[in-house]
Amino acid sequence: MNSTAILDLLHSHRSIRKYKPDLVDDETIRRVVAAGQSAATSSNLQMGTAVVVRNRDRRWELARLCGDQEHIREAPVFIAWCADRSRLDRASLSRGYEQNTEYLESFLVAAVDAAIMMQSAVTAAEALGLGTCYIGAIRNDPVAVIELLELPQRVFPIAGMTLGYPRHPSRVKPRLDLDAVLHWERYDPADHELLEQYDRVMADTGIYRGREQPLRSVAQGNDRNRDADASIATDLYGWIEHSARRIAEPKRTRLSEVIRRQGFDLK
Ligand SMILES: Cc1cc2nc3c(=O)[nH]c(=O)nc-3n(C[C@H](O)[C@H](O)[C@H](O)COP(=O)(O)O)c2cc1C
């Protein structure tokens, strides 16, 4: 095994949002999902499921449900990665057991299984020359997605993913300095300089130009964000400003309701 090639592949990851119209054949999709399936899974319960959508009308409907993202329409394949306890339900019932999904833990282990599975699939896809982009927006209107994909009770869409052949290579997005995320023995919160340094690196990429996050609560003088500066100069708008604005606004506020309706109690 060529470890350098594998590490190079991991370090060259980038999300792809422009796709060629070329279709991805069944066998390739099966190889990608099978690689995901080989990932570690909690107690070997295998609680991840992939729902592959290739039908154009259904992909377009998914795009509409996922914030009208153009790359969902463009990519020939959409995969909904789901936390799935329904399969275990069927297996357990065949032996006369009823599973317990009352606690947050049962949702969390299924969601973690699905997440680990999807990331191995991403690596496999990239090794095969394909590109992907996760779609968290699958949780914008989860009820409609659940209906469209006919997800039974105890199956919940954790993330979507576009899959296809990249139209052109996009650039690799810089990450935080390793020392900001790698702590030895104990957590060290003294990362201010590293965060500021990354803020500048990201501002300099120009990635945010024209994509500044509107900040409704600041514009409205929301008390919690009264110190925020909504009129920051473009060249000072970096990772911190962008990320802070993203998490300052409430998002997908009804998810716990839908997850409960899907049969996970989240106690
Ligand atoms: C769970 C998850 C959800 C995401 N949702 C979206 C999305 O809805 N639309 C999108 O264009 N990118 C989405 N992304 C992609 C991220 O924006 C991207 O991974 C991040 O900016 C880092 O860029 P890179 O993947 O090119 O390194 C998502 C990523 C993750 C992990």
The ligand as a Gaussian input file, in Angstrom:
#p B3LYP/6-31G(d) Opt

LIG

0 1
 C      -22.087000      17.950000       7.062000
 C      -21.712000      18.913000       5.958000
 C      -22.703000      19.632000       5.312000
 C      -22.386000      20.472000       4.246000
 N      -23.391000      21.100000       3.565000
 C      -23.101000      21.805000       2.443000
 C      -24.154000      22.334000       1.638000
 O      -25.352000      22.211000       1.934000
 N      -23.801000      22.975000       0.496000
 C      -22.493000      23.112000       0.105000
 O      -22.256000      23.690000      -0.961000
 N      -21.488000      22.627000       0.853000
 C      -21.749000      21.968000       2.007000
 N      -20.736000      21.412000       2.744000
 C      -19.342000      21.531000       2.283000
 C      -18.520000      22.487000       3.161000
 O      -18.884000      23.805000       2.893000
 C      -17.032000      22.242000       2.873000
 O      -16.689000      20.926000       3.205000
 C      -16.140000      23.213000       3.646000
 O      -16.366000      24.526000       3.251000
 C      -14.672000      22.882000       3.445000
 O      -14.373000      22.924000       2.059000
 P      -13.747000      21.669000       1.306000
 O      -14.673000      20.491000       1.520000
 O      -13.646000      22.060000      -0.145000
 O      -12.400000      21.423000       1.918000
 C      -21.024000      20.625000       3.851000
 C      -20.033000      19.913000       4.531000
 C      -20.357000      19.076000       5.565000
 C      -19.264000      18.288000       6.259000

